[in-house]
Amino acid sequence: MNARTKLHRQWHRELYQFFHDNGIEYCEYPGCNSTFGIAGAHRMKRRFINDRCEYMMAALLCTQCHHHAEYGTKDEPGTHERMHTIITDIINAR
């Protein structure tokens, strides 16, 4: 396990503690509220995240919404910029 993986594991525990402490237990995607397969969705691909501040910029999304934010739709394909915008908007709406 490399150093970045060790940091991500530590930050992951902190992020989920933040979700728990703030009562975030459902998908944060507007209009969803599902609890199926919820997981942290970061603004950037995790391979590009090297600091704690950026790692903590995440929203709790269900599997379907996470896929939609990351890969987009037939009409609006996913891009890094689109994913960054969607997650940032969700975080700002808290």
Secondary structure as UniProt FT lines:
FT   HELIX           3..21
FT   TURN            22..23
FT   TURN            30..32
FT   TURN            36..37
FT   STRAND          39..42
FT   HELIX           46..48
FT   HELIX           52..55
FT   STRAND          58..61
FT   HELIX           63..71
FT   HELIX           80..92
//
